[in-house]
């Protein structure tokens, strides 16, 4: 194809031919020039929750939970000497609130305390020491 297009310009044809031969002789595992390459990374890296317990104006306990998730994506596309980068980050959040009826809580307090006392102790023992 180059011969047909550049036949009248032997110097230009020789330059194209030499360049193509050099590209063919390159090590495929470590190319000096990349014709096309695409790299994509995706991560869901951050998830966290926040809880707030407070008393509402009617005197009931109000528990609010907020959960957040962060998702990130990065894409790099290379065509010859040009690179195009695209980054995208999505933050999602969910929330909800519940009230705790203190009369019901008072009625089941001892059962809950009995059931949780051993579990709470084991949980605290498993926490790392803070130095």
Buried (B, 14 or more C-beta within 10 A) or exposed (E): EEEEEBEEEEEEBEEBEEEEEEEEEEEEEEEEEEEEEEEEEEEEEEEEEEEEEEEEEEEBBBEEBBBBBBBBBBBBBBEEEEEEEEEEEEEEEEEEEEEEEEEEEEEEEEEEEEEEEEEEEEEEEEEEEEE
